[in-house]
């Protein structure tokens, strides 16, 4: 077993006012995610906004087109065991 370390992050988010669709992300106000250690706050937000989201009708959106990070609620170093 190998221990991997990473940043565990909770973003506070709000619906992007320009998004008119009904994706479930548009209805949430907190998102939990992870990043490599040493990732800056701005890089976390930029990477999160740039992630692709697949919509069932074939339209692909970026997360930032659906929701916007308003703040980081929590960010801490975490670890997990992996079999690799």
Backbone torsions as a table, in degrees:
resi	resn	phi	psi	omega
1	UNK	NA	144.9	179.9
2	UNK	-124.5	140.0	176.9
3	UNK	-95.3	127.9	174.0
4	UNK	-111.0	143.6	178.8
5	UNK	-113.6	147.7	-176.6
6	UNK	-159.8	170.6	173.7
7	UNK	-93.5	127.5	175.4
8	UNK	-99.9	121.9	-170.4
9	UNK	-127.3	141.3	171.9
10	UNK	-119.5	117.0	177.0
11	UNK	-95.2	137.5	163.7
12	UNK	-87.0	132.1	-176.2
13	UNK	-132.7	161.2	173.3
14	UNK	-138.4	158.6	178.6
15	UNK	-62.6	135.5	173.3
16	UNK	-69.5	121.2	-175.7
17	UNK	-61.4	-19.8	179.0
18	UNK	-83.0	-13.4	-179.3
19	UNK	-82.7	124.3	-177.0
20	UNK	-108.8	2.6	-177.8
21	UNK	-82.5	-170.4	-176.9
22	UNK	-126.7	28.6	178.2
23	UNK	-61.3	144.8	-177.6
24	UNK	-58.9	-28.1	177.0
25	UNK	-59.4	-31.7	-178.3
26	UNK	-69.2	-12.2	-178.3
27	UNK	-103.9	4.9	-177.5
28	UNK	-104.9	158.7	178.5
29	UNK	-123.3	-2.5	177.0
30	UNK	-144.6	139.7	179.0
31	UNK	-131.6	131.0	174.5
32	UNK	-99.4	135.6	179.0
33	UNK	-156.1	175.8	-179.4
34	UNK	-131.9	155.9	178.9
35	UNK	-143.2	158.7	174.6
36	UNK	-63.2	152.2	174.8
37	UNK	-56.3	153.5	178.3
38	UNK	71.8	9.8	173.5
39	UNK	-76.6	129.9	-179.9
40	UNK	-75.0	160.6	178.8
41	UNK	-57.9	-45.4	-178.6
42	UNK	-64.9	-39.8	177.6
43	UNK	-63.6	-38.6	177.2
44	UNK	-59.5	-47.0	-178.3
45	UNK	-65.2	-45.8	-179.9
46	UNK	-61.8	-44.7	178.9
47	UNK	-64.5	-41.1	178.8
48	UNK	-61.9	-47.9	179.9
49	UNK	-62.3	-28.6	-176.0
50	UNK	-86.8	-5.8	-179.6
51	UNK	-68.5	138.1	178.9
52	UNK	-77.9	143.9	174.7
53	UNK	-123.9	129.5	176.7
54	UNK	-91.5	130.6	177.4
55	UNK	-106.1	145.0	-172.1
56	UNK	-59.2	-28.4	-179.0
57	UNK	-82.3	9.0	177.7
58	UNK	94.2	-15.1	177.6
59	UNK	-72.7	132.7	178.1
60	UNK	-108.3	129.7	-179.6
61	UNK	-117.3	158.3	167.2
62	UNK	-89.8	147.4	179.0
63	UNK	-54.2	-39.0	-179.5
64	UNK	-65.0	-19.4	175.8
65	UNK	-79.7	-20.0	-178.6
66	UNK	-99.9	-47.4	-179.2
67	UNK	-133.8	158.3	178.8
68	UNK	-125.1	136.8	174.7
69	UNK	-71.4	127.8	176.7
70	UNK	-99.1	-28.7	177.7
71	UNK	-169.9	167.8	172.5
72	UNK	-100.3	117.0	-177.5
73	UNK	-77.9	-39.2	-177.1
74	UNK	-153.9	142.0	177.7
75	UNK	-151.3	121.4	-178.8
76	UNK	-150.4	155.8	177.0
77	UNK	-74.8	133.3	-178.0
78	UNK	-132.6	171.6	178.7
79	UNK	-148.1	160.6	178.1
80	UNK	-149.0	153.1	176.2
81	UNK	-91.0	138.7	178.2
82	UNK	-131.7	151.8	-178.9
83	UNK	-84.2	-5.3	-179.0
84	UNK	-74.0	NA	NA
